[in-house]
Amino acid sequence: MREHRFVTDIAVKHGGDDAGPSPGEFFVASLATCAGMYASSYCKEHGLDPTGATVEMDWKLASVEGMPGAMRISEIALNVSFPNVALDEATEAGLREAMGHCTVQNSIINRPRMEIGLKGA
């Protein structure tokens, strides 16, 4: 992607080498980092110090109905901490609104059309 390379793999117990995060882990991490970037931008725009902010994420897997062996991420929880920001009602509302602009979250809510092309030898 652009000039960046990503290593992805699955856990050894699932037949991989655990050489990197799984695609599902990248998916959840992209949501967390996107929300975090919008929150950080909000802080900077409103004179708040985002230094040390963290985003912790938790998620659960579920089976895909009618597709044996297929899994999906069924729940995602993001917990964002701002050690240098006093979270009054207005600031919390502003941060939630800003994080709601996250491109990844909006792509989940408004599911993109996806096509898969295949090429062989």
N, CA and C atoms as a LAMMPS dump frame, in Angstrom:
ITEM: TIMESTEP
0
ITEM: NUMBER OF ATOMS
363
ITEM: BOX BOUNDS ff ff ff
-5.0000000000000000e+02 5.0000000000000000e+02
-5.0000000000000000e+02 5.0000000000000000e+02
-5.0000000000000000e+02 5.0000000000000000e+02
ITEM: ATOMS id mol type element x y z
1 1 1 N 0.859 -1.154 0
2 1 2 C 0 0 0
3 1 3 C 0.906 1.217 0
4 2 1 N 0.783 2.033 -1.032
5 2 2 C 1.743 3.108 -1.279
6 2 3 C 3.136 2.487 -1.192
7 3 1 N 3.983 2.956 -0.312
8 3 2 C 5.331 2.373 -0.178
9 3 3 C 5.457 1.494 1.068
10 4 1 N 4.329 1.208 1.719
11 4 2 C 4.354 0.43 2.953
12 4 3 C 4.053 -1.04 2.669
13 5 1 N 4.616 -1.897 3.482
14 5 2 C 4.34 -3.336 3.383
15 5 3 C 3.78 -3.806 4.712
16 6 1 N 2.848 -4.725 4.635
17 6 2 C 2.237 -5.291 5.837
18 6 3 C 2.511 -6.785 5.855
19 7 1 N 2.795 -7.3 7.021
20 7 2 C 2.935 -8.742 7.196
21 7 3 C 1.701 -9.217 7.932
22 8 1 N 1.027 -10.183 7.37
23 8 2 C -0.145 -10.739 8.034
24 8 3 C -0.048 -12.253 8.031
25 9 1 N -0.601 -12.858 9.03
26 9 2 C -0.513 -14.31 9.187
27 9 3 C -1.629 -14.74 10.123
28 10 1 N -1.684 -16.003 10.384
29 10 2 C -2.61 -16.53 11.378
30 10 3 C -1.808 -17.263 12.446
31 11 1 N -2.452 -17.516 13.564
32 11 2 C -1.789 -18.166 14.695
33 11 3 C -1.322 -19.576 14.325
34 12 1 N -0.287 -20.028 15
35 12 2 C 0.261 -21.367 14.777
36 12 3 C -0.823 -22.427 14.965
37 13 1 N -1.677 -22.263 15.984
38 13 2 C -2.718 -23.262 16.248
39 13 3 C -3.734 -23.38 15.109
40 14 1 N -3.746 -22.366 14.214
41 14 2 C -4.646 -22.409 13.058
42 14 3 C -3.898 -22.719 11.766
43 15 1 N -2.614 -23.109 11.877
44 15 2 C -1.837 -23.505 10.713
45 15 3 C -0.905 -22.443 10.163
46 16 1 N -0.826 -21.288 10.799
47 16 2 C 0.071 -20.223 10.337
48 16 3 C 1.374 -20.229 11.098
49 17 1 N 2.17 -19.223 10.877
50 17 2 C 3.457 -19.062 11.566
51 17 3 C 3.417 -17.957 12.609
52 18 1 N 2.293 -17.272 12.748
53 18 2 C 2.139 -16.144 13.661
54 18 3 C 3.207 -15.077 13.391
55 19 1 N 3.473 -14.838 12.098
56 19 2 C 4.493 -13.869 11.692
57 19 3 C 3.99 -12.431 11.722
58 20 1 N 2.701 -12.253 11.967
59 20 2 C 2.127 -10.916 12.017
60 20 3 C 0.679 -11.008 12.432
61 21 1 N 0.027 -9.863 12.596
62 21 2 C -1.391 -9.866 12.958
63 21 3 C -2.231 -10.54 11.872
64 22 1 N -3.343 -11.103 12.296
65 22 2 C -4.267 -11.712 11.33
66 22 3 C -5.023 -10.605 10.6
67 23 1 N -5.635 -10.907 9.47
68 23 2 C -6.444 -9.89 8.792
69 23 3 C -7.54 -9.325 9.694
70 24 1 N -8.162 -10.154 10.52
71 24 2 C -9.179 -9.664 11.451
72 24 3 C -8.601 -8.698 12.472
73 25 1 N -7.389 -8.996 12.945
74 25 2 C -6.723 -8.089 13.892
75 25 3 C -6.381 -6.765 13.219
76 26 1 N -5.937 -6.817 11.965
77 26 2 C -5.695 -5.576 11.222
78 26 3 C -6.985 -4.781 11.07
79 27 1 N -8.077 -5.468 10.828
80 27 2 C -9.374 -4.809 10.667
81 27 3 C -9.749 -4.044 11.938
82 28 1 N -9.671 -4.711 13.083
83 28 2 C -10.023 -4.059 14.347
84 28 3 C -9.021 -2.946 14.662
85 29 1 N -7.747 -3.183 14.388
86 29 2 C -6.732 -2.156 14.624
87 29 3 C -6.97 -0.943 13.731
88 30 1 N -7.432 -1.158 12.503
89 30 2 C -7.69 -0.014 11.628
90 30 3 C -8.841 0.825 12.169
91 31 1 N -9.84 0.186 12.742
92 31 2 C -10.944 0.922 13.348
93 31 3 C -10.449 1.722 14.557
94 32 1 N -9.646 1.086 15.391
95 32 2 C -9.132 1.75 16.595
96 32 3 C -8.23 2.925 16.244
97 33 1 N -7.321 2.735 15.298
98 33 2 C -6.406 3.822 14.959
99 33 3 C -7.139 4.96 14.259
100 34 1 N -8.14 4.631 13.463
101 34 2 C -8.927 5.669 12.792
102 34 3 C -9.67 6.52 13.827
103 35 1 N -10.351 5.878 14.747
104 35 2 C -11.061 6.608 15.8
105 35 3 C -10.076 7.442 16.615
106 36 1 N -8.922 6.88 16.913
107 36 2 C -7.899 7.594 17.671
108 36 3 C -7.367 8.817 16.944
109 37 1 N -7.207 8.707 15.635
110 37 2 C -6.724 9.852 14.854
111 37 3 C -7.747 10.981 14.862
112 38 1 N -9.016 10.651 14.719
113 38 2 C -10.049 11.693 14.764
114 38 3 C -10.127 12.328 16.149
115 39 1 N -9.978 11.513 17.182
116 39 2 C -9.99 12.05 18.55
117 39 3 C -8.801 12.973 18.775
118 40 1 N -7.634 12.575 18.307
119 40 2 C -6.438 13.398 18.448
120 40 3 C -6.592 14.725 17.708
121 41 1 N -7.156 14.674 16.509
122 41 2 C -7.394 15.9 15.738
123 41 3 C -8.347 16.83 16.484
124 42 1 N -9.398 16.242 17.067
125 42 2 C -10.352 17.043 17.84
126 42 3 C -9.625 17.752 18.991
127 43 1 N -8.79 17.002 19.703
128 43 2 C -8.062 17.592 20.83
129 43 3 C -7.205 18.76 20.369
130 44 1 N -6.469 18.564 19.299
131 44 2 C -5.589 19.62 18.805
132 44 3 C -6.386 20.848 18.372
133 45 1 N -7.525 20.631 17.71
134 45 2 C -8.358 21.751 17.241
135 45 3 C -8.974 22.541 18.394
136 46 1 N -9.127 21.89 19.567
137 46 2 C -9.778 22.539 20.699
138 46 3 C -8.808 22.846 21.845
139 47 1 N -7.504 22.858 21.53
140 47 2 C -6.503 23.236 22.52
141 47 3 C -6.339 22.233 23.65
142 48 1 N -6.675 20.975 23.394
143 48 2 C -6.528 19.913 24.396
144 48 3 C -5.273 19.11 24.085
145 49 1 N -4.65 18.564 25.097
146 49 2 C -3.392 17.832 24.928
147 49 3 C -3.658 16.332 24.77
148 50 1 N -3.507 15.791 23.538
149 50 2 C -3.764 14.363 23.327
150 50 3 C -2.58 13.463 23.694
151 51 1 N -1.495 14.043 24.188
152 51 2 C -0.303 13.263 24.514
153 51 3 C -0.655 12.111 25.458
154 52 1 N -0.186 10.935 25.13
155 52 2 C -0.403 9.766 25.97
156 52 3 C -1.753 9.092 25.792
157 53 1 N -2.568 9.596 24.875
158 53 2 C -3.873 8.968 24.637
159 53 3 C -3.67 7.542 24.139
160 54 1 N -4.526 6.656 24.575
161 54 2 C -4.455 5.264 24.144
162 54 3 C -5.84 4.782 23.72
163 55 1 N -5.841 3.829 22.812
164 55 2 C -7.072 3.167 22.402
165 55 3 C -6.878 1.679 22.646
166 56 1 N -7.693 1.13 23.524
167 56 2 C -7.673 -0.316 23.758
168 56 3 C -8.867 -0.901 23.033
169 57 1 N -8.692 -2.094 22.492
170 57 2 C -9.769 -2.701 21.738
171 57 3 C -9.992 -4.129 22.187
172 58 1 N -11.23 -4.535 22.106
173 58 2 C -11.62 -5.896 22.414
174 58 3 C -12.658 -6.286 21.38
175 59 1 N -12.645 -7.512 20.973
176 59 2 C -13.624 -7.961 19.987
177 59 3 C -13.936 -9.425 20.19
178 60 1 N -15.053 -9.831 19.606
179 60 2 C -15.496 -11.222 19.69
180 60 3 C -15.78 -11.735 18.299
181 61 1 N -15.554 -13.019 18.124
182 61 2 C -15.837 -13.689 16.869
183 61 3 C -17.132 -14.48 16.98
184 62 1 N -17.795 -14.645 15.865
185 62 2 C -19.001 -15.468 15.794
186 62 3 C -18.988 -16.193 14.459
187 63 1 N -19.71 -17.277 14.4
188 63 2 C -19.857 -18.018 13.151
189 63 3 C -20.772 -17.256 12.2
190 64 1 N -20.562 -17.48 10.93
191 64 2 C -21.436 -16.906 9.913
192 64 3 C -22.527 -17.928 9.633
193 65 1 N -23.757 -17.52 9.87
194 65 2 C -24.89 -18.432 9.705
195 65 3 C -24.964 -18.936 8.264
196 66 1 N -25.086 -20.24 8.127
197 66 2 C -25.217 -20.849 6.811
198 66 3 C -23.902 -21.081 6.088
199 67 1 N -22.78 -20.748 6.736
200 67 2 C -21.468 -20.941 6.117
201 67 3 C -20.544 -21.653 7.108
202 68 1 N -20.609 -22.982 7.17
203 68 2 C -19.789 -23.723 8.141
204 68 3 C -18.303 -23.372 8.034
205 69 1 N -17.692 -23.084 9.166
206 69 2 C -16.273 -22.754 9.229
207 69 3 C -15.963 -21.287 9
208 70 1 N -16.931 -20.513 8.538
209 70 2 C -16.695 -19.081 8.292
210 70 3 C -16.942 -18.3 9.576
211 71 1 N -16.065 -17.342 9.827
212 71 2 C -16.172 -16.528 11.036
213 71 3 C -16.33 -15.06 10.653
214 72 1 N -16.852 -14.281 11.603
215 72 2 C -16.948 -12.838 11.434
216 72 3 C -16.693 -12.191 12.783
217 73 1 N -16.329 -10.936 12.776
218 73 2 C -16.189 -10.185 14.011
219 73 3 C -17.579 -9.682 14.354
220 74 1 N -18.083 -10.107 15.506
221 74 2 C -19.47 -9.806 15.868
222 74 3 C -19.607 -8.643 16.843
223 75 1 N -18.557 -8.339 17.589
224 75 2 C -18.6 -7.245 18.562
225 75 3 C -17.232 -6.58 18.626
226 76 1 N -17.238 -5.262 18.729
227 76 2 C -16.001 -4.495 18.885
228 76 3 C -16.235 -3.464 19.977
229 77 1 N -15.317 -3.392 20.914
230 77 2 C -15.379 -2.37 21.964
231 77 3 C -14.061 -1.599 21.945
232 78 1 N -14.164 -0.288 21.826
233 78 2 C -12.989 0.573 21.897
234 78 3 C -13.072 1.38 23.181
235 79 1 N -11.992 1.414 23.917
236 79 2 C -11.905 2.232 25.124
237 79 3 C -10.76 3.208 24.928
238 80 1 N -11.097 4.498 24.894
239 80 2 C -10.119 5.536 24.614
240 80 3 C -9.832 6.294 25.911
241 81 1 N -8.558 6.419 26.232
242 81 2 C -8.141 7.13 27.449
243 81 3 C -7.352 8.368 27.07
244 82 1 N -7.657 9.467 27.748
245 82 2 C -6.988 10.744 27.538
246 82 3 C -6.439 11.209 28.882
247 83 1 N -5.2 10.859 29.222
248 83 2 C -4.668 11.205 30.543
249 83 3 C -4.498 12.706 30.783
250 84 1 N -4.466 13.505 29.725
251 84 2 C -4.245 14.942 29.875
252 84 3 C -5.464 15.782 29.5
253 85 1 N -6.622 15.142 29.415
254 85 2 C -7.836 15.854 29.001
255 85 3 C -8.924 15.662 30.055
256 86 1 N -9.461 16.747 30.56
257 86 2 C -10.607 16.678 31.481
258 86 3 C -11.856 16.424 30.638
259 87 1 N -12.539 15.341 30.915
260 87 2 C -13.691 14.964 30.107
261 87 3 C -14.99 15.483 30.714
262 88 1 N -15.279 16.75 30.445
263 88 2 C -16.587 17.256 30.836
264 88 3 C -17.598 16.809 29.768
265 89 1 N -18.849 17.103 29.995
266 89 2 C -19.914 16.636 29.098
267 89 3 C -19.716 17.122 27.663
268 90 1 N -19.355 18.38 27.489
269 90 2 C -19.183 18.945 26.146
270 90 3 C -17.983 18.331 25.424
271 91 1 N -16.889 18.146 26.147
272 91 2 C -15.695 17.558 25.534
273 91 3 C -15.956 16.12 25.143
274 92 1 N -16.622 15.374 26.018
275 92 2 C -16.938 13.983 25.698
276 92 3 C -17.839 13.906 24.465
277 93 1 N -18.839 14.768 24.394
278 93 2 C -19.736 14.775 23.238
279 93 3 C -18.965 15.126 21.969
280 94 1 N -18.065 16.086 22.06
281 94 2 C -17.261 16.476 20.905
282 94 3 C -16.348 15.357 20.435
283 95 1 N -15.722 14.669 21.381
284 95 2 C -14.845 13.556 21.025
285 95 3 C -15.64 12.422 20.379
286 96 1 N -16.794 12.099 20.937
287 96 2 C -17.625 11.042 20.348
288 96 3 C -18.056 11.409 18.929
289 97 1 N -18.432 12.672 18.735
290 97 2 C -18.83 13.114 17.396
291 97 3 C -17.65 13.025 16.426
292 98 1 N -16.486 13.486 16.874
293 98 2 C -15.293 13.437 16.019
294 98 3 C -14.95 12 15.648
295 99 1 N -14.986 11.091 16.62
296 99 2 C -14.66 9.699 16.338
297 99 3 C -15.705 9.063 15.422
298 100 1 N -16.919 9.603 15.43
299 100 2 C -17.959 9.12 14.53
300 100 3 C -17.685 9.438 13.072
301 101 1 N -16.686 10.286 12.81
302 101 2 C -16.304 10.611 11.435
303 101 3 C -15.284 9.618 10.886
304 102 1 N -14.897 8.654 11.673
305 102 2 C -13.891 7.661 11.28
306 102 3 C -14.31 6.971 9.975
307 103 1 N -13.429 7.015 8.991
308 103 2 C -13.682 6.42 7.678
309 103 3 C -13.941 4.914 7.784
310 104 1 N -13.192 4.232 8.629
311 104 2 C -13.36 2.783 8.769
312 104 3 C -14.729 2.467 9.366
313 105 1 N -15.109 3.166 10.428
314 105 2 C -16.423 2.946 11.036
315 105 3 C -17.53 3.222 10.027
316 106 1 N -17.423 4.316 9.291
317 106 2 C -18.455 4.648 8.322
318 106 3 C -18.51 3.659 7.165
319 107 1 N -17.386 3.004 6.883
320 107 2 C -17.377 1.967 5.851
321 107 3 C -18.04 0.682 6.342
322 108 1 N -18.042 0.476 7.653
323 108 2 C -18.746 -0.677 8.22
324 108 3 C -20.246 -0.402 8.22
325 109 1 N -20.604 0.79 8.67
326 109 2 C -22.014 1.167 8.771
327 109 3 C -22.659 1.211 7.391
328 110 1 N -21.961 1.793 6.435
329 110 2 C -22.446 1.898 5.054
330 110 3 C -21.59 0.972 4.196
331 111 1 N -21.899 -0.289 4.283
332 111 2 C -21.091 -1.349 3.683
333 111 3 C -20.736 -1.064 2.224
334 112 1 N -19.443 -1.136 1.896
335 112 2 C -19.04 -0.879 0.516
336 112 3 C -19.391 -2.054 -0.402
337 113 1 N -19.595 -1.73 -1.65
338 113 2 C -19.784 -2.784 -2.648
339 113 3 C -18.408 -3.396 -2.875
340 114 1 N -18.325 -4.706 -2.959
341 114 2 C -17.042 -5.362 -3.115
342 114 3 C -17.109 -6.352 -4.261
343 115 1 N -16.095 -6.326 -5.107
344 115 2 C -15.964 -7.274 -6.193
345 115 3 C -14.65 -8.013 -6.018
346 116 1 N -14.637 -9.28 -6.37
347 116 2 C -13.414 -10.083 -6.294
348 116 3 C -13.073 -10.556 -7.679
349 117 1 N -11.886 -10.195 -8.153
350 117 2 C -11.378 -10.684 -9.438
351 117 3 C -10.329 -11.739 -9.171
352 118 1 N -10.281 -12.729 -10.006
353 118 2 C -9.297 -13.814 -9.866
354 118 3 C -8.507 -13.977 -11.163
355 119 1 N -7.206 -14.247 -11.036
356 119 2 C -6.353 -14.532 -12.183
357 119 3 C -5.593 -15.81 -11.896
358 120 1 N -5.426 -16.589 -12.848
359 120 2 C -4.656 -17.814 -12.709
360 120 3 C -3.415 -17.785 -13.583
361 121 1 N -2.697 -18.893 -13.578
362 121 2 C -1.45 -18.999 -14.345
363 121 3 C -1.682 -18.935 -15.831
